[in-house]
């Protein structure tokens, strides 16, 4: 292969969900019946995603998203990148899946004054 040539691989993905790996590691799992299952693994199992690029959608655990909430994991549905979700440890998997499938079911939280952000 020539240096500088970009190759493109076909994928069946219609969407993807990004899950912060650093948040997951801090919780040592935090989800499922025994609260030992990482969020990414729980989502793959619950949504029935296959592995790899032949799946309909994918869950990708990324290094760090830079939000670092306490006792929660940051999750982004790539179909709605303007809405980042903070999923608290032990959250009901049904509610997580409904939020992912429902789109606008959960309104964005207003900015907190402590964060130094002004309310719109």
C-alpha positions as CSV (number, residue, x, y, z in Angstrom):
1,X,0.0,0.0,0.0
2,X,1.2,3.4,-0.9
3,X,2.0,5.9,1.8
4,X,-0.7,8.7,2.0
5,X,-3.4,6.6,0.3
6,X,-6.6,6.6,2.3
7,X,-8.6,3.3,2.3
8,X,-12.3,3.3,3.0
9,X,-14.0,0.3,4.5
10,X,-17.7,-0.4,4.1
11,X,-19.8,-0.6,7.3
12,X,-23.4,-1.4,8.0
13,X,-23.6,1.0,10.9
14,X,-26.6,3.3,10.9
15,X,-25.4,5.0,14.1
16,X,-23.1,4.7,17.1
17,X,-23.0,5.4,20.8
18,X,-19.8,6.6,22.4
19,X,-19.2,5.7,26.1
20,X,-16.5,7.2,28.2
21,X,-14.0,4.5,29.2
22,X,-12.4,6.5,32.0
23,X,-15.8,7.1,33.7
24,X,-16.6,3.4,33.3
25,X,-13.2,2.4,34.8
26,X,-13.8,4.7,37.8
27,X,-17.1,3.0,38.6
28,X,-15.6,-0.5,38.2
29,X,-18.6,-1.5,36.1
30,X,-21.5,0.1,37.9
31,X,-24.4,-1.4,35.9
32,X,-26.4,-4.6,35.7
33,X,-27.8,-6.7,38.5
34,X,-24.6,-6.8,40.5
35,X,-23.4,-3.4,39.4
36,X,-20.2,-5.0,37.9
37,X,-21.0,-4.6,34.2
38,X,-19.6,-1.7,32.3
39,X,-22.1,0.5,30.5
40,X,-20.8,-0.3,27.0
41,X,-21.1,-4.0,27.5
42,X,-24.6,-3.7,29.0
43,X,-25.7,-1.6,26.0
44,X,-24.3,-4.1,23.5
45,X,-26.1,-6.9,25.2
46,X,-29.4,-5.1,25.8
47,X,-29.7,-3.7,22.3
48,X,-28.5,-6.9,20.7
49,X,-25.7,-5.3,18.8
50,X,-23.4,-7.6,16.9
51,X,-19.6,-7.0,17.0
52,X,-17.6,-5.2,14.4
53,X,-18.6,-3.2,11.3
54,X,-21.2,-5.7,10.2
55,X,-23.5,-4.7,13.0
56,X,-26.5,-2.3,12.5
57,X,-25.1,0.1,15.2
58,X,-22.1,0.1,17.4
59,X,-21.1,1.0,20.9
60,X,-17.6,2.4,21.1
61,X,-15.8,2.9,24.4
62,X,-13.6,6.0,24.0
63,X,-10.6,7.0,26.1
64,X,-12.0,10.1,27.9
65,X,-14.7,12.7,27.0
66,X,-13.4,15.3,29.5
67,X,-16.6,15.8,31.5
68,X,-15.8,13.5,34.4
69,X,-19.0,13.5,36.4
70,X,-19.1,11.9,39.9
71,X,-20.7,8.4,40.1
72,X,-21.9,8.5,36.4
73,X,-20.7,7.7,32.9
74,X,-20.8,10.1,30.0
75,X,-22.6,8.7,26.9
76,X,-23.1,10.3,23.5
77,X,-25.5,9.1,20.8
78,X,-23.7,10.1,17.6
79,X,-27.1,10.7,15.9
80,X,-27.6,13.6,18.4
81,X,-24.1,14.8,19.2
82,X,-25.5,18.1,20.7
83,X,-26.9,16.1,23.7
84,X,-24.4,14.4,26.0
85,X,-26.0,12.1,28.6
86,X,-24.7,11.5,32.2
87,X,-25.8,8.0,33.1
88,X,-25.7,7.5,36.9
89,X,-24.2,4.3,38.2
90,X,-26.9,1.6,38.7
91,X,-29.4,3.4,36.3
92,X,-32.2,1.2,34.9
93,X,-31.1,-0.3,31.6
94,X,-34.7,0.1,30.2
95,X,-34.5,3.9,30.9
96,X,-31.1,4.1,29.2
97,X,-32.4,2.3,26.1
98,X,-35.5,4.4,26.0
99,X,-33.5,7.5,26.2
100,X,-31.3,6.3,23.3
101,X,-34.3,5.3,21.2
102,X,-36.6,8.1,22.1
103,X,-34.4,11.0,21.0
104,X,-36.0,14.0,22.6
105,X,-37.6,12.0,25.5
106,X,-35.2,13.6,28.0
107,X,-34.8,17.4,27.8
108,X,-31.3,18.8,28.2
109,X,-30.4,19.9,31.7
110,X,-30.0,23.7,32.2
111,X,-26.4,24.8,32.9
112,X,-25.4,25.0,36.6
113,X,-24.3,28.3,38.1
114,X,-21.5,26.4,39.9
115,X,-20.0,25.5,36.5
116,X,-19.6,29.1,35.7
117,X,-22.1,29.0,32.9
118,X,-24.8,31.5,32.5
119,X,-28.4,30.3,32.0
120,X,-29.8,31.1,28.6
